[in-house]
Amino acid sequence: MDFVRNRSAGYMTNWAARLFARAIDRRLKPLGLASGHLPVFFALGQGATMTQKALAAAAGIEQPTMAATLARMQRDGLIRRDPDPADGRSALVSLTPAALDKAPAVRAAVAAVNGAALAALDEAEQAAYLAALAKIVAALERA
């Protein structure tokens, strides 16, 4: 089998994802954040609270990975855990006021990187690209 990386959807998607993460990390570093924090900010950035299990499911990552991310974020004063009144065995996770203060800068960083990446495409191509990615994600989730 002849492997040509620019004809491999998986390779090119992975490469693009790594480039996105690097670009986001460069913008988030001055805020004391990294791209690994984004799933938590996306889920809780509007002041929401969720359990660790729900956060892991929303982010599409394994529980141990979410646990490690939350532990680092708690250490850095970015999240807090409060007892879940509906389930005494779990906690509700929320962003701290300091993290919520950073949320607009996080949104701006994400928008800037997405804008830079999508600037290579016209409006119709951007819509087609995002629609195609949504179909690919759905197909892989079903597989």
VENZI-V135577 format. One record per backbone hydrogen bond with DSSP energy under -0.5 kcal/mol. NH is the residue of the N-H (numbers start at 1). CO is the residue of the C=O. Records with the same first field share a line. If there is no record, write none. Layout:
NH: CO, CO
This chain:
3: 1
4: 2
5: 3
7: 4
8: 5
9: 7
12: 8
13: 9
14: 10
15: 11
16: 12
17: 13
18: 14
19: 15
20: 16
21: 17
22: 18
23: 19
24: 20
25: 21
26: 22
27: 23
28: 24
29: 25
31: 28
32: 29
33: 28
37: 34
38: 35
40: 37
41: 37
42: 38
43: 39
44: 40
45: 41
47: 44
50: 93
52: 91
55: 51
56: 52
57: 53
58: 54
59: 55
60: 56
61: 56
66: 62
67: 63
68: 64
69: 65
70: 66
71: 67
72: 68
73: 69
74: 70
75: 71
76: 72
77: 74
78: 73
79: 73
80: 94
82: 92
84: 87, 90
85: 83
87: 84
90: 87
92: 82
93: 50, 91
94: 80
96: 78
100: 96
101: 97
102: 98, 99
103: 99, 100
106: 102
107: 103
108: 104
109: 105
110: 106
111: 107
112: 108
113: 109
114: 110
115: 111
116: 112
117: 113
118: 114
119: 115
120: 117
121: 118
126: 122
127: 123
128: 124
129: 125
130: 126
131: 127
132: 128
133: 129
134: 130
135: 131
136: 132
137: 133
138: 134
139: 135
140: 136
141: 137
142: 138
143: 139
